[in-house]
């Protein structure tokens, strides 16, 4: 080893964490909302029809301005009294919560059928009272297969973007241990 390779290098000094640039983030969100509204109007898309098709009601905000430069912007002749607010598309009015215990370890149990709306997740969490592992798979066979299953310790969770909770199977090491699962519906 050369003298150059033997030299001791001190680690860099820790940097001071910086606060997130919230003003810039809020500005980007405002611009994205304006872009979506403008594009929807430009392509003749009725956001209320889309929301209705997926079972969501979009509330309106009285007196809110339209998209920048679009008809209905502040001061424009014939400005509407309301504008569509897009954030409620990401909210649901209800959610469900269930539990599933495995009575016979080695025999995976299927979760109940719960339809999960597009854009939402199913959360599957190993119960905090479990004393050993819980296994999760996309089929009865895979939940029991050491090469295919996902292993969860007590209190660990996974989020799945799937259409129905019944696509999930769980197995356990210890009898009568299991998972709790929930989703917005």
N, C-alpha and C positions, 0 to 999 in steps of 0.2 A: 504494500500500500504506500502511495506517495504521501509526502507531507501535506499536500493540498487535500487529499482524500481524508486525512486524519484530523483536519481542522474541525473544531466544534463550532457549530452555527447556532446561535440563540434563536428561539422562535420569534415570529413577529409579535409586536405588541397587540393586545386585543383591541378591536375597534369598538367604538361606542355605537350601540344600536340606534338606528334612526327611526323616527316615527313615520308611519305610513303616510304617503302624500294624499290625505283624504280629500282635500279640495280638488285635486286633479282627478281622483277617482269619481267624485260626485259629478264633475264636469263631463267626464267620459260617459257616465250613465245618462246624463241629460241629453248628450249628443246622440247616443244610441237610441233612446226613446224617440227623439225627433226623427231620426233616420227611419226607424220602423214605421212610424206614422206616415211619413212622406212616401216611403216605398209602397205601403199598403194603398195609399190614395192613388199613387201613380199607376199601379197595376190593377186598380179597380177591385182590390180585395176588401171585403167587408169583414172586419175583425169580429164584429158581433156574430156573424154567421158561423165563423170558425169556432168561436167560443161556445156557441149554442150546440154545435155538432159534437163537442167533447163534454158538454154538460156543465159549462161554466157561465156565470153571468158576469159581465164586465160592467162595473159601476162607472158613472160619469162624475166629473168634478165640475160643479157650477162655476161659470165664469173663467175657466182655465183657457189660456191661449192655445192656438193651434201650433203646428210645426213651423219653425222659422221660415219665412218666405212663402209659406203656403197660404192659400185662401183661408181666411179666418184668423190670421195672425193679428196681434193687437193693432187696433187702428184701421184694419182693413174694412172696406164696406161690406156689410152683410155678415160680419163675424158671428159665428155660432155661439150659443151660450154655454156649450159644454164641449169637452174633448174626452176621448176614450183614455182611460188609465190602463196601462198594460200589466203592471205588477200583480194585480189580482189573479192573472192567469197562472201564477206560480203558487197560489194558495188554494187550499181545499177547506170545505166546511166541516168535514168529518174525518175521523181516522179510526182504525180498528186495532185491537190488541188481542192476541191469543197466546196460548202456551201449548207445547207438545212435549210430553214425557215419553221416553222409550222404556217400555215395560220389560222387554227381553233384549238385552244387549246382543248385537249381532244380527238383529232383525230391524232394519231401518223403518222408520215411520214417515209417512207423507204428511206434509202440512195441509191444513184446510184450504179449500178453494176461496181465494179472495182476489177479485179482479183489481189490478193496480193500474191507475190511469197513466197514459204516456207522460214521460218526464218525471215520474215519481219512483221512489225506491221502496223495496221491502227490506226492513232491517231485521236480521236474525241474530239474537244474542244468547250465548250460553248463560243459563241461570247462574246468578252469583252464589247460590247455595250448592252448586255442583261440586263434587269432590274429585272428579277426574274429567277426562276429555270428552267433548262432544264432536261428532263427525258430521259434516254436511256434504251432500252430493246432489247432482242433478238427476239421479235415478236411484232406485233402491239398491241396485248392484254397486253403483259408484260410491254411495254413502258408506258402504262396508269395505270398499277396496282401498288398501293402503296406498296405492299408487294414484288414485283418482280423487279421493276425498279431501276436504278442507278440515283442518283440526282447529277447534276452538277450546281455549282454556276458560275456566270460570270467569264470567263477566266480559269476555271478548265478543266482538260483534262483526258482522259483515253486512254491507249494503249491496243489494242486487237490483239491477235495472231489468226486471222481468215483468211479464204481463200478468202472472198469477202466482200466488204463493204455493199452489199445489205442484209447481215445478220443482219444489225443494223437498229433499228427503233428509232425515236426521237419524243418526245412530249414536249410541253412548257406550262407554266402558262400564258404567255402573247402572244397574236397574233403577228405574223411576227417576232418573235425572234427565234433563232436556233443555229446551230452548223456550224463549219467549220471542214473539215476532210481531211486528207492527208495520202499518203503512197508512198513508193518507189515502182516502178513497173519494 
